[in-house]
Amino acid sequence: MEAYHGTSAGIFDSFSLGHALEGDGKVKFGWGVYVTEKYGTAAHYAFNKHRPENKEFYVYTVSIPDRTDDNCLSLLKGVPVAASIVRRVEAKLGETVPSEAKAEGIPFRKYLANRLTGAIGPVAKMTAKATVAGEKAASEFLASLDVDLIEWPYNWQKPEAEKNFAVLDDAKVRIVRIEKVDLDPKGHQLIEGSQQIIREF
């Protein structure tokens, strides 16, 4: 599946989760390489408000695993965690995941993050917040069970529109092409026609 990653970090040959916190320093949707289905969205993400001194913007076209119900944890509202993912997680944990945590992807991810880092408490607490270490542990745990992706919508009001993904194993992100782009200085949107191919793989 083709996707896009925007950055102002410059030109590199491969992705490494060792740089996972260098964007905004947060793990909003899981520990992974963040990509999107829409080129213009990736270009917009290339601007890093924490590093405004970076003035050169790049869009990486990448190949990632195809999305299936078996390999993708959806964070869409009202969508329960796929039964095949729940089965694999429960088998490896050796216990049943509470039904509240299985109802949607976000509480499921948070529950795993807390459970794997030794947090104890009621389900409401275990599904509310998680540390960066917990998010990393949850993603690595899911990746060990052949879950490749975490998915969420770019626009939560239009979940049927384009999706963003966190790829849980950086080795499964293959760079296809690197392009330099220009963004308008106010809204940091792609200036159409500015794309310049820097490298193809």
ChimeraX attribute file (.defattr): number of C-alpha atoms within 10 A of each C-alpha:
attribute: neighborCount
match mode: 1-to-1
recipient: residues
	/A:1	9
	/A:2	17
	/A:3	23
	/A:4	26
	/A:5	25
	/A:6	27
	/A:7	21
	/A:8	21
	/A:9	17
	/A:10	12
	/A:11	16
	/A:12	10
	/A:13	10
	/A:14	10
	/A:15	16
	/A:16	14
	/A:17	16
	/A:18	9
	/A:19	11
	/A:20	17
	/A:21	13
	/A:22	13
	/A:23	19
	/A:24	12
	/A:25	11
	/A:26	13
	/A:27	17
	/A:28	9
	/A:29	18
	/A:30	26
	/A:31	25
	/A:32	26
	/A:33	22
	/A:34	23
	/A:35	26
	/A:36	25
	/A:37	20
	/A:38	17
	/A:39	18
	/A:40	18
	/A:41	20
	/A:42	25
	/A:43	28
	/A:44	23
	/A:45	23
	/A:46	28
	/A:47	26
	/A:48	20
	/A:49	11
	/A:50	11
	/A:51	13
	/A:52	9
	/A:53	10
	/A:54	15
	/A:55	15
	/A:56	15
	/A:57	23
	/A:58	27
	/A:59	28
	/A:60	28
	/A:61	24
	/A:62	20
	/A:63	16
	/A:64	22
	/A:65	16
	/A:66	11
	/A:67	16
	/A:68	11
	/A:69	14
	/A:70	18
	/A:71	20
	/A:72	25
	/A:73	29
	/A:74	21
	/A:75	20
	/A:76	18
	/A:77	14
	/A:78	10
	/A:79	14
	/A:80	20
	/A:81	24
	/A:82	18
	/A:83	12
	/A:84	11
	/A:85	20
	/A:86	17
	/A:87	13
	/A:88	16
	/A:89	19
	/A:90	12
	/A:91	11
	/A:92	11
	/A:93	14
	/A:94	9
	/A:95	9
	/A:96	11
	/A:97	18
	/A:98	11
	/A:99	11
	/A:100	14
	/A:101	21
	/A:102	20
	/A:103	16
	/A:104	20
	/A:105	24
	/A:106	25
	/A:107	22
	/A:108	25
	/A:109	29
	/A:110	24
	/A:111	28
	/A:112	26
	/A:113	27
	/A:114	24
	/A:115	20
	/A:116	17
	/A:117	16
	/A:118	9
	/A:119	14
	/A:120	10
	/A:121	10
	/A:122	7
	/A:123	15
	/A:124	12
	/A:125	15
	/A:126	21
	/A:127	21
	/A:128	14
	/A:129	17
	/A:130	22
	/A:131	14
	/A:132	17
	/A:133	14
	/A:134	24
	/A:135	26
	/A:136	22
	/A:137	20
	/A:138	26
	/A:139	25
	/A:140	18
	/A:141	19
	/A:142	24
	/A:143	16
	/A:144	14
	/A:145	15
	/A:146	16
	/A:147	23
	/A:148	27
	/A:149	30
	/A:150	27
	/A:151	22
	/A:152	22
	/A:153	20
	/A:154	18
	/A:155	12
	/A:156	12
	/A:157	8
	/A:158	9
	/A:159	13
	/A:160	11
	/A:161	12
	/A:162	14
	/A:163	18
	/A:164	23
	/A:165	27
	/A:166	22
	/A:167	26
	/A:168	28
	/A:169	23
	/A:170	18
	/A:171	13
	/A:172	15
	/A:173	21
	/A:174	18
	/A:175	22
	/A:176	15
	/A:177	16
	/A:178	24
	/A:179	19
	/A:180	21
	/A:181	22
	/A:182	21
	/A:183	20
	/A:184	11
	/A:185	11
	/A:186	6
	/A:187	9
	/A:188	15
	/A:189	19
	/A:190	22
	/A:191	14
	/A:192	11
	/A:193	8
	/A:194	12
	/A:195	16
	/A:196	13
	/A:197	14
	/A:198	12
	/A:199	14
	/A:200	11
	/A:201	9
